Each structure stands twice: as C-alpha cells, then as structure tokens.
Amino acid sequence: MRLKSNLPTKICPVCKRPFAWRKKWEPNWDEVLYCSERCRRNKNSVLIKKSEE
C-alpha cells in the first residue's frame, strides 16, 4: 500500500496548483493534465490569456 505522502504529483496548467495521484487515474496517469473538470473546461481561457501577453 502506498503512503499518501509518497503519491506522485503534477501541477495543473490552468490553476497552477499541485494535485496528487488518484486511484481512478491509475490506468492513464501519464495522460492526466488537469486537476479537475473545472480546469479541464477552462483550459481555453488560459490559452487566450497567454496569447494576449
């Protein structure tokens, strides 16, 4: 069993917050980019902000 402190983490490109591995993401952890559905839905707003800069 994994200790929760040893779970892999990633940084969400939308909100810039770290998020930890979840059991439901086990089969496709390498493909997971966003911490939540909300960030996944708002991914285009980040692209728009970057293009304005």
C-alpha distance matrix in Angstrom:
0.0 3.8 6.6 9.3 11.8 10.5 10.8 13.9 17.0 20.5 23.9 25.6 29.1 30.8 29.8 28.5 25.5 22.0 19.4 15.6 13.6 13.2 11.7 15.4 16.2 13.8 16.9 19.2 17.6 20.4 23.0 21.9 24.5 24.9 22.9 24.7 27.4 29.9 29.4 29.5 32.8 34.2 33.5 37.3 38.3 36.6 38.5 41.8 41.3 40.7 43.9 46.0 45.2
3.8 0.0 3.8 6.2 8.4 6.8 7.2 10.4 13.5 17.1 20.4 22.4 25.9 27.7 26.5 25.1 22.1 18.5 16.1 12.4 10.8 11.2 10.8 14.6 14.7 12.7 16.2 17.8 15.5 18.2 20.9 19.5 21.8 22.2 20.2 22.3 25.3 27.6 26.7 27.1 30.5 31.6 30.8 34.6 35.5 33.6 35.5 38.8 38.1 37.5 40.7 42.7 41.8
6.6 3.8 0.0 3.8 5.4 5.4 7.0 10.6 13.2 16.9 19.9 22.1 25.7 27.2 25.6 24.1 20.8 17.4 15.4 12.0 11.5 12.3 12.8 16.5 16.6 15.3 19.0 20.1 17.4 20.0 22.6 20.8 22.5 22.5 20.1 22.4 25.6 27.4 26.6 27.5 30.8 31.5 31.0 34.7 35.3 33.3 35.5 38.6 37.6 37.1 40.5 42.2 41.2
9.3 6.2 3.8 0.0 3.8 5.4 5.5 9.2 10.8 14.5 17.0 19.0 22.7 24.0 22.2 20.8 17.4 14.1 12.1 8.9 9.2 10.1 11.5 14.9 15.0 14.5 18.3 19.0 16.1 18.8 20.9 18.6 20.0 19.6 16.8 19.1 22.4 24.0 23.2 24.4 27.6 28.2 27.8 31.6 32.0 30.1 32.5 35.5 34.4 34.1 37.5 39.1 38.2
11.8 8.4 5.4 3.8 0.0 3.8 5.7 8.7 10.1 13.8 16.1 18.6 22.1 23.7 21.7 19.8 16.5 13.2 12.1 9.4 10.7 12.6 14.5 17.7 17.1 16.7 20.4 20.6 17.3 19.4 21.8 19.6 20.4 20.2 17.6 20.3 23.9 25.1 23.9 25.3 28.6 28.7 28.1 31.8 31.9 29.7 32.2 35.1 33.7 33.2 36.7 38.2 36.9
10.5 6.8 5.4 5.4 3.8 0.0 3.8 6.5 9.0 12.8 15.8 18.5 21.8 23.9 22.4 20.3 17.5 13.8 12.6 9.4 9.7 12.1 13.6 16.9 15.8 14.7 18.2 18.5 15.2 16.9 19.8 18.1 19.4 19.8 17.8 20.8 24.2 25.8 24.3 25.2 28.7 29.0 28.0 31.7 32.1 29.8 31.8 35.0 33.9 33.0 36.4 38.2 36.9
10.8 7.2 7.0 5.5 5.7 3.8 0.0 3.8 6.4 10.1 13.4 15.7 19.1 21.1 19.9 18.2 15.4 11.6 9.7 6.2 5.9 8.5 10.4 13.4 12.1 11.4 14.9 15.0 11.7 13.8 16.4 14.5 16.0 16.4 14.5 17.3 20.7 22.5 21.0 21.7 25.2 25.7 24.7 28.4 29.1 26.9 29.0 32.2 31.3 30.5 33.9 35.8 34.8
13.9 10.4 10.6 9.2 8.7 6.5 3.8 0.0 3.8 7.1 10.6 13.2 16.3 18.7 18.1 16.0 13.8 10.0 8.6 5.9 5.6 9.2 11.5 13.8 11.5 11.0 14.0 13.2 9.5 10.9 13.6 12.0 13.2 14.2 13.0 16.3 19.6 21.3 19.3 19.7 23.4 23.8 22.3 25.9 26.8 24.3 26.0 29.4 28.6 27.6 30.8 32.9 31.8
17.0 13.5 13.2 10.8 10.1 9.0 6.4 3.8 0.0 3.8 7.0 9.7 12.9 15.1 14.3 12.2 10.0 6.4 5.4 4.3 6.0 9.7 12.8 14.4 11.9 12.6 15.4 13.8 10.0 11.0 13.0 10.7 10.9 11.4 10.1 13.7 17.2 18.4 16.1 17.0 20.6 20.6 19.2 22.8 23.4 20.9 22.8 26.0 25.1 24.2 27.5 29.4 28.4
20.5 17.1 16.9 14.5 13.8 12.8 10.1 7.1 3.8 0.0 3.8 6.5 9.2 11.9 11.7 9.5 8.4 5.5 5.6 6.6 8.1 11.4 14.7 15.3 12.3 13.7 15.8 13.4 9.8 10.0 11.1 8.9 7.9 8.7 8.5 12.3 15.4 16.4 13.6 14.4 18.0 17.6 15.9 19.3 20.0 17.4 19.1 22.4 21.6 20.5 23.8 25.8 24.8
23.9 20.4 19.9 17.0 16.1 15.8 13.4 10.6 7.0 3.8 0.0 3.8 6.2 8.8 8.4 5.8 5.5 4.3 6.2 8.9 11.2 14.1 17.5 17.8 15.0 16.9 18.8 16.1 12.8 12.7 13.0 10.5 8.1 8.0 8.0 11.6 14.7 14.8 11.6 13.0 16.4 15.3 13.6 16.9 17.1 14.2 16.3 19.4 18.2 17.3 20.7 22.5 21.4
25.6 22.4 22.1 19.0 18.6 18.5 15.7 13.2 9.7 6.5 3.8 0.0 3.8 5.5 5.8 5.0 5.6 6.2 7.1 10.3 12.2 14.3 17.7 17.2 14.6 17.2 18.8 15.8 13.1 13.1 12.4 9.4 6.4 5.1 5.7 8.8 11.5 11.3 7.9 9.4 12.6 11.5 10.0 13.5 13.7 11.3 13.6 16.6 15.7 15.3 18.7 20.4 19.9
29.1 25.9 25.7 22.7 22.1 21.8 19.1 16.3 12.9 9.2 6.2 3.8 0.0 3.8 6.1 5.4 8.0 9.5 10.9 14.0 15.7 17.8 21.1 20.2 17.4 19.9 21.0 17.6 15.3 14.6 13.3 11.1 7.4 6.9 8.9 11.2 12.9 12.2 8.4 9.5 12.2 10.4 8.0 10.9 11.2 8.2 10.1 13.2 12.4 11.6 14.9 16.8 16.4
30.8 27.7 27.2 24.0 23.7 23.9 21.1 18.7 15.1 11.9 8.8 5.5 3.8 0.0 3.8 5.7 8.2 10.8 11.9 15.4 17.3 18.8 22.1 20.9 18.6 21.6 22.7 19.5 17.5 17.3 15.5 12.9 9.4 7.4 8.7 9.9 11.1 9.5 5.9 8.0 9.8 7.3 6.1 9.0 8.4 6.2 9.2 11.6 10.7 11.1 14.3 15.7 15.8
29.8 26.5 25.6 22.2 21.7 22.4 19.9 18.1 14.3 11.7 8.4 5.8 6.1 3.8 0.0 3.8 5.5 8.8 10.4 14.2 16.8 18.2 21.8 21.1 19.1 22.1 23.8 20.9 18.5 18.8 17.6 14.5 11.4 8.8 8.5 9.8 11.9 9.8 7.0 10.2 11.9 9.5 9.5 12.4 11.0 9.1 12.5 14.3 12.7 13.5 17.0 17.7 17.4
28.5 25.1 24.1 20.8 19.8 20.3 18.2 16.0 12.2 9.5 5.8 5.0 5.4 5.7 3.8 0.0 3.8 6.7 9.4 13.0 15.8 18.1 21.7 21.5 19.2 21.7 23.5 20.7 17.8 17.7 17.2 14.4 11.2 9.7 9.5 12.0 14.6 13.2 10.0 12.7 15.0 12.7 11.8 14.6 13.6 10.8 13.7 16.0 14.0 13.9 17.6 18.6 17.5
25.5 22.1 20.8 17.4 16.5 17.5 15.4 13.8 10.0 8.4 5.5 5.6 8.0 8.2 5.5 3.8 0.0 3.8 6.5 10.1 13.4 15.5 19.2 19.4 17.5 19.9 22.3 19.8 16.7 17.4 17.3 14.1 11.7 9.7 8.1 10.8 14.1 13.1 10.6 13.4 15.9 14.4 14.0 17.2 16.3 14.0 17.1 19.3 17.5 17.7 21.3 22.2 21.3
22.0 18.5 17.4 14.1 13.2 13.8 11.6 10.0 6.4 5.5 4.3 6.2 9.5 10.8 8.8 6.7 3.8 0.0 3.8 6.8 10.2 12.8 16.5 17.3 15.2 17.1 19.7 17.6 14.2 15.1 15.6 12.6 11.0 9.8 7.9 11.3 14.9 14.8 12.5 14.6 17.7 16.7 16.0 19.5 19.1 16.7 19.4 22.1 20.6 20.2 23.8 25.1 24.1
19.4 16.1 15.4 12.1 12.1 12.6 9.7 8.6 5.4 5.6 6.2 7.1 10.9 11.9 10.4 9.4 6.5 3.8 0.0 3.8 6.9 9.1 12.9 13.6 11.8 13.9 16.7 14.9 11.6 13.3 13.8 10.5 9.9 8.5 5.9 9.2 12.9 13.7 11.9 13.5 16.7 16.6 16.1 19.8 20.0 18.0 20.6 23.4 22.4 22.3 25.7 27.2 26.6
15.6 12.4 12.0 8.9 9.4 9.4 6.2 5.9 4.3 6.6 8.9 10.3 14.0 15.4 14.2 13.0 10.1 6.8 3.8 0.0 3.8 6.4 10.0 11.6 10.0 11.3 14.6 13.5 10.2 12.5 13.7 10.8 11.4 10.8 8.4 11.3 14.9 16.3 14.9 15.9 19.3 19.7 19.0 22.8 23.3 21.4 23.7 26.7 25.9 25.6 28.9 30.7 30.0
13.6 10.8 11.5 9.2 10.7 9.7 5.9 5.6 6.0 8.1 11.2 12.2 15.7 17.3 16.8 15.8 13.4 10.2 6.9 3.8 0.0 3.8 6.8 8.6 6.9 7.6 11.0 10.5 7.3 10.3 11.8 9.4 11.3 11.4 9.7 12.2 15.2 17.4 16.2 16.4 19.9 20.9 20.0 23.8 24.8 23.1 25.0 28.2 27.8 27.3 30.4 32.5 32.0
13.2 11.2 12.3 10.1 12.6 12.1 8.5 9.2 9.7 11.4 14.1 14.3 17.8 18.8 18.2 18.1 15.5 12.8 9.1 6.4 3.8 0.0 3.8 5.4 5.3 6.7 10.2 10.4 8.4 12.1 12.9 10.4 12.8 12.4 10.3 11.7 14.3 16.9 16.5 16.4 19.6 21.2 20.8 24.5 25.6 24.4 26.4 29.4 29.3 29.2 32.2 34.2 34.1
11.7 10.8 12.8 11.5 14.5 13.6 10.4 11.5 12.8 14.7 17.5 17.7 21.1 22.1 21.8 21.7 19.2 16.5 12.9 10.0 6.8 3.8 0.0 3.8 5.4 5.2 8.5 10.2 9.3 13.1 14.0 12.3 15.3 15.3 13.6 14.5 16.5 19.5 19.4 18.8 21.9 23.9 23.4 27.0 28.5 27.5 29.2 32.3 32.5 32.4 35.1 37.3 37.4
15.4 14.6 16.5 14.9 17.7 16.9 13.4 13.8 14.4 15.3 17.8 17.2 20.2 20.9 21.1 21.5 19.4 17.3 13.6 11.6 8.6 5.4 3.8 0.0 3.8 5.6 7.5 8.7 8.9 12.6 12.6 10.8 14.0 13.8 12.6 12.7 13.9 17.3 17.5 16.4 19.2 21.7 21.3 24.8 26.5 25.8 27.4 30.4 31.0 31.0 33.5 35.8 36.2
16.2 14.7 16.6 15.0 17.1 15.8 12.1 11.5 11.9 12.3 15.0 14.6 17.4 18.6 19.1 19.2 17.5 15.2 11.8 10.0 6.9 5.3 5.4 3.8 0.0 3.8 5.7 5.5 5.2 8.9 8.9 7.3 10.8 11.3 10.8 11.8 13.3 16.6 16.0 14.7 17.9 20.0 19.1 22.6 24.5 23.4 24.8 27.9 28.5 28.2 30.7 33.1 33.4
13.8 12.7 15.3 14.5 16.7 14.7 11.4 11.0 12.6 13.7 16.9 17.2 19.9 21.6 22.1 21.7 19.9 17.1 13.9 11.3 7.6 6.7 5.2 5.6 3.8 0.0 3.8 5.6 5.4 8.9 10.2 9.7 13.3 14.5 14.1 15.4 17.1 20.3 19.5 18.3 21.6 23.6 22.4 25.8 27.8 26.5 27.6 31.0 31.5 30.9 33.4 36.0 36.0
16.9 16.2 19.0 18.3 20.4 18.2 14.9 14.0 15.4 15.8 18.8 18.8 21.0 22.7 23.8 23.5 22.3 19.7 16.7 14.6 11.0 10.2 8.5 7.5 5.7 3.8 0.0 3.8 6.2 8.5 9.2 10.0 13.8 15.5 15.9 16.9 17.9 21.4 20.5 18.6 21.7 24.0 22.6 25.6 28.1 27.0 27.6 31.0 31.9 31.2 33.3 36.2 36.4
19.2 17.8 20.1 19.0 20.6 18.5 15.0 13.2 13.8 13.4 16.1 15.8 17.6 19.5 20.9 20.7 19.8 17.6 14.9 13.5 10.5 10.4 10.2 8.7 5.5 5.6 3.8 0.0 3.8 5.4 5.4 6.6 10.3 12.4 13.6 14.8 15.7 19.0 17.7 15.6 18.9 21.0 19.2 22.2 24.7 23.4 23.9 27.4 28.4 27.5 29.6 32.5 32.8
17.6 15.5 17.4 16.1 17.3 15.2 11.7 9.5 10.0 9.8 12.8 13.1 15.3 17.5 18.5 17.8 16.7 14.2 11.6 10.2 7.3 8.4 9.3 8.9 5.2 5.4 6.2 3.8 0.0 3.8 5.4 5.2 8.6 10.7 11.4 13.5 15.3 18.1 16.4 15.0 18.7 20.2 18.3 21.6 23.7 22.0 22.9 26.4 26.9 25.9 28.4 31.1 31.0
20.4 18.2 20.0 18.8 19.4 16.9 13.8 10.9 11.0 10.0 12.7 13.1 14.6 17.3 18.8 17.7 17.4 15.1 13.3 12.5 10.3 12.1 13.1 12.6 8.9 8.9 8.5 5.4 3.8 0.0 3.8 5.7 8.1 11.3 13.0 15.4 16.9 19.5 17.2 15.6 19.2 20.4 17.9 20.9 23.2 21.2 21.5 25.2 25.8 24.3 26.6 29.6 29.3
23.0 20.9 22.6 20.9 21.8 19.8 16.4 13.6 13.0 11.1 13.0 12.4 13.3 15.5 17.6 17.2 17.3 15.6 13.8 13.7 11.8 12.9 14.0 12.6 8.9 10.2 9.2 5.4 5.4 3.8 0.0 3.8 6.2 9.4 11.8 13.5 14.4 17.0 14.9 12.6 16.1 17.5 15.1 17.9 20.5 18.9 19.0 22.6 23.6 22.4 24.4 27.5 27.7
21.9 19.5 20.8 18.6 19.6 18.1 14.5 12.0 10.7 8.9 10.5 9.4 11.1 12.9 14.5 14.4 14.1 12.6 10.5 10.8 9.4 10.4 12.3 10.8 7.3 9.7 10.0 6.6 5.2 5.7 3.8 0.0 3.8 6.1 8.0 9.9 11.3 13.8 11.8 10.1 13.8 15.1 13.2 16.5 18.6 17.1 18.0 21.4 22.0 21.3 23.7 26.4 26.6
24.5 21.8 22.5 20.0 20.4 19.4 16.0 13.2 10.9 7.9 8.1 6.4 7.4 9.4 11.4 11.2 11.7 11.0 9.9 11.4 11.3 12.8 15.3 14.0 10.8 13.3 13.8 10.3 8.6 8.1 6.2 3.8 0.0 3.8 6.9 9.1 10.6 12.2 9.4 8.2 11.9 12.4 10.1 13.4 15.3 13.5 14.5 17.9 18.4 17.6 20.1 22.7 22.8
24.9 22.2 22.5 19.6 20.2 19.8 16.4 14.2 11.4 8.7 8.0 5.1 6.9 7.4 8.8 9.7 9.7 9.8 8.5 10.8 11.4 12.4 15.3 13.8 11.3 14.5 15.5 12.4 10.7 11.3 9.4 6.1 3.8 0.0 3.8 5.6 7.5 8.7 6.0 5.7 9.4 9.9 8.6 12.3 13.6 12.2 14.1 17.1 17.3 17.3 20.0 22.1 22.4
22.9 20.2 20.1 16.8 17.6 17.8 14.5 13.0 10.1 8.5 8.0 5.7 8.9 8.7 8.5 9.5 8.1 7.9 5.9 8.4 9.7 10.3 13.6 12.6 10.8 14.1 15.9 13.6 11.4 13.0 11.8 8.0 6.9 3.8 0.0 3.8 7.3 8.3 6.6 7.8 11.0 11.5 11.2 15.0 15.6 14.4 16.8 19.5 19.3 19.6 22.6 24.3 24.4
24.7 22.3 22.4 19.1 20.3 20.8 17.3 16.3 13.7 12.3 11.6 8.8 11.2 9.9 9.8 12.0 10.8 11.3 9.2 11.3 12.2 11.7 14.5 12.7 11.8 15.4 16.9 14.8 13.5 15.4 13.5 9.9 9.1 5.6 3.8 0.0 3.8 5.3 5.3 6.3 8.7 10.0 10.8 14.4 14.9 14.7 17.2 19.5 19.6 20.6 23.3 24.7 25.4
27.4 25.3 25.6 22.4 23.9 24.2 20.7 19.6 17.2 15.4 14.7 11.5 12.9 11.1 11.9 14.6 14.1 14.9 12.9 14.9 15.2 14.3 16.5 13.9 13.3 17.1 17.9 15.7 15.3 16.9 14.4 11.3 10.6 7.5 7.3 3.8 0.0 3.8 5.5 4.9 6.1 8.6 9.9 13.0 14.0 14.6 16.7 18.6 19.4 20.7 22.9 24.4 25.7
29.9 27.6 27.4 24.0 25.1 25.8 22.5 21.3 18.4 16.4 14.8 11.3 12.2 9.5 9.8 13.2 13.1 14.8 13.7 16.3 17.4 16.9 19.5 17.3 16.6 20.3 21.4 19.0 18.1 19.5 17.0 13.8 12.2 8.7 8.3 5.3 3.8 0.0 3.8 5.4 5.2 6.2 8.7 11.5 11.5 12.5 15.1 16.5 16.9 18.7 21.0 22.0 23.3
29.4 26.7 26.6 23.2 23.9 24.3 21.0 19.3 16.1 13.6 11.6 7.9 8.4 5.9 7.0 10.0 10.6 12.5 11.9 14.9 16.2 16.5 19.4 17.5 16.0 19.5 20.5 17.7 16.4 17.2 14.9 11.8 9.4 6.0 6.6 5.3 5.5 3.8 0.0 3.8 5.4 5.0 6.0 9.5 9.6 9.6 12.3 14.2 14.4 15.7 18.2 19.5 20.5
29.5 27.1 27.5 24.4 25.3 25.2 21.7 19.7 17.0 14.4 13.0 9.4 9.5 8.0 10.2 12.7 13.4 14.6 13.5 15.9 16.4 16.4 18.8 16.4 14.7 18.3 18.6 15.6 15.0 15.6 12.6 10.1 8.2 5.7 7.8 6.3 4.9 5.4 3.8 0.0 3.8 5.5 5.3 8.6 10.2 10.5 12.1 14.4 15.5 16.4 18.4 20.3 21.5
32.8 30.5 30.8 27.6 28.6 28.7 25.2 23.4 20.6 18.0 16.4 12.6 12.2 9.8 11.9 15.0 15.9 17.7 16.7 19.3 19.9 19.6 21.9 19.2 17.9 21.6 21.7 18.9 18.7 19.2 16.1 13.8 11.9 9.4 11.0 8.7 6.1 5.2 5.4 3.8 0.0 3.8 5.7 7.5 8.9 10.5 12.1 13.4 14.9 16.5 18.1 19.6 21.4
34.2 31.6 31.5 28.2 28.7 29.0 25.7 23.8 20.6 17.6 15.3 11.5 10.4 7.3 9.5 12.7 14.4 16.7 16.6 19.7 20.9 21.2 23.9 21.7 20.0 23.6 24.0 21.0 20.2 20.4 17.5 15.1 12.4 9.9 11.5 10.0 8.6 6.2 5.0 5.5 3.8 0.0 3.8 5.4 5.5 7.1 9.3 10.4 11.4 13.3 15.1 16.2 17.9
33.5 30.8 31.0 27.8 28.1 28.0 24.7 22.3 19.2 15.9 13.6 10.0 8.0 6.1 9.5 11.8 14.0 16.0 16.1 19.0 20.0 20.8 23.4 21.3 19.1 22.4 22.6 19.2 18.3 17.9 15.1 13.2 10.1 8.6 11.2 10.8 9.9 8.7 6.0 5.3 5.7 3.8 0.0 3.8 5.5 5.5 6.8 9.1 10.4 11.3 13.1 15.0 16.4
37.3 34.6 34.7 31.6 31.8 31.7 28.4 25.9 22.8 19.3 16.9 13.5 10.9 9.0 12.4 14.6 17.2 19.5 19.8 22.8 23.8 24.5 27.0 24.8 22.6 25.8 25.6 22.2 21.6 20.9 17.9 16.5 13.4 12.3 15.0 14.4 13.0 11.5 9.5 8.6 7.5 5.4 3.8 0.0 3.8 5.3 5.0 6.3 8.7 9.9 10.7 12.6 14.8
38.3 35.5 35.3 32.0 31.9 32.1 29.1 26.8 23.4 20.0 17.1 13.7 11.2 8.4 11.0 13.6 16.3 19.1 20.0 23.3 24.8 25.6 28.5 26.5 24.5 27.8 28.1 24.7 23.7 23.2 20.5 18.6 15.3 13.6 15.6 14.9 14.0 11.5 9.6 10.2 8.9 5.5 5.5 3.8 0.0 3.8 5.4 5.1 6.3 8.7 10.0 10.8 12.9
36.6 33.6 33.3 30.1 29.7 29.8 26.9 24.3 20.9 17.4 14.2 11.3 8.2 6.2 9.1 10.8 14.0 16.7 18.0 21.4 23.1 24.4 27.5 25.8 23.4 26.5 27.0 23.4 22.0 21.2 18.9 17.1 13.5 12.2 14.4 14.7 14.6 12.5 9.6 10.5 10.5 7.1 5.5 5.3 3.8 0.0 3.8 5.4 5.1 6.2 8.7 10.1 11.1
38.5 35.5 35.5 32.5 32.2 31.8 29.0 26.0 22.8 19.1 16.3 13.6 10.1 9.2 12.5 13.7 17.1 19.4 20.6 23.7 25.0 26.4 29.2 27.4 24.8 27.6 27.6 23.9 22.9 21.5 19.0 18.0 14.5 14.1 16.8 17.2 16.7 15.1 12.3 12.1 12.1 9.3 6.8 5.0 5.4 3.8 0.0 3.8 5.5 5.2 6.3 8.8 10.3
41.8 38.8 38.6 35.5 35.1 35.0 32.2 29.4 26.0 22.4 19.4 16.6 13.2 11.6 14.3 16.0 19.3 22.1 23.4 26.7 28.2 29.4 32.3 30.4 27.9 31.0 31.0 27.4 26.4 25.2 22.6 21.4 17.9 17.1 19.5 19.5 18.6 16.5 14.2 14.4 13.4 10.4 9.1 6.3 5.1 5.4 3.8 0.0 3.8 5.5 5.2 6.4 9.0
41.3 38.1 37.6 34.4 33.7 33.9 31.3 28.6 25.1 21.6 18.2 15.7 12.4 10.7 12.7 14.0 17.5 20.6 22.4 25.9 27.8 29.3 32.5 31.0 28.5 31.5 31.9 28.4 26.9 25.8 23.6 22.0 18.4 17.3 19.3 19.6 19.4 16.9 14.4 15.5 14.9 11.4 10.4 8.7 6.3 5.1 5.5 3.8 0.0 3.8 5.5 5.2 6.7
40.7 37.5 37.1 34.1 33.2 33.0 30.5 27.6 24.2 20.5 17.3 15.3 11.6 11.1 13.5 13.9 17.7 20.2 22.3 25.6 27.3 29.2 32.4 31.0 28.2 30.9 31.2 27.5 25.9 24.3 22.4 21.3 17.6 17.3 19.6 20.6 20.7 18.7 15.7 16.4 16.5 13.3 11.3 9.9 8.7 6.2 5.2 5.5 3.8 0.0 3.8 5.5 5.4
43.9 40.7 40.5 37.5 36.7 36.4 33.9 30.8 27.5 23.8 20.7 18.7 14.9 14.3 17.0 17.6 21.3 23.8 25.7 28.9 30.4 32.2 35.1 33.5 30.7 33.4 33.3 29.6 28.4 26.6 24.4 23.7 20.1 20.0 22.6 23.3 22.9 21.0 18.2 18.4 18.1 15.1 13.1 10.7 10.0 8.7 6.3 5.2 5.5 3.8 0.0 3.8 5.5
46.0 42.7 42.2 39.1 38.2 38.2 35.8 32.9 29.4 25.8 22.5 20.4 16.8 15.7 17.7 18.6 22.2 25.1 27.2 30.7 32.5 34.2 37.3 35.8 33.1 36.0 36.2 32.5 31.1 29.6 27.5 26.4 22.7 22.1 24.3 24.7 24.4 22.0 19.5 20.3 19.6 16.2 15.0 12.6 10.8 10.1 8.8 6.4 5.2 5.5 3.8 0.0 3.8
45.2 41.8 41.2 38.2 36.9 36.9 34.8 31.8 28.4 24.8 21.4 19.9 16.4 15.8 17.4 17.5 21.3 24.1 26.6 30.0 32.0 34.1 37.4 36.2 33.4 36.0 36.4 32.8 31.0 29.3 27.7 26.6 22.8 22.4 24.4 25.4 25.7 23.3 20.5 21.5 21.4 17.9 16.4 14.8 12.9 11.1 10.3 9.0 6.7 5.4 5.5 3.8 0.0
